[in-house]
Amino acid sequence: MSAMTASDVAATSGGVLALAVTMGDPAGIGPDITLTAWNERKALALPPFAVYGDPTVLRARAEQLGIEAPIHSVLNAAAAPAHFASALPVVAVPTSELCTPGTPSIANATCLIGAIDRAVADAIPGFAPP
C-alpha cells in the first residue's frame, strides 16, 4: 500500500488541506489562543484547522473566556474543512485529570504528548509514534 501525498489528500477533501493544531498544555494559554483564533477565523481569513486536545477543556475554557465556540468531534484534520465554518473541529485527546488554567499538572503531560503524536501521525502517513 502506497502512502498518500498531500495532493492525494487535497483531492479527496475538495482541494482544501486543513492544519493540525495541538492544544498545548491544557492549563496553559494554548486553548485560549486556539479558541480566540477560531472565533476570529473570518476576520483573519484563517485556513481550516483541527485542534488535537481535550474537548472538555476547550468547552470549559470557551465558557470562561465568553467565546461561543461549538465543538465538533472529528477523526482527523482532514475532516476539519467540512465543519470549520460553524464549529471548532476537535480530535479528542483526553486529559488525565481536570485542570485549572495557570496550574499545570504533570499528569496531563500524556495529553500534550499524545496530541503531538496523533497530529504527526495524521499528517505523515506511515508515521508510528514511539
Disulfide bonds with the S-S distance in Angstrom:
none
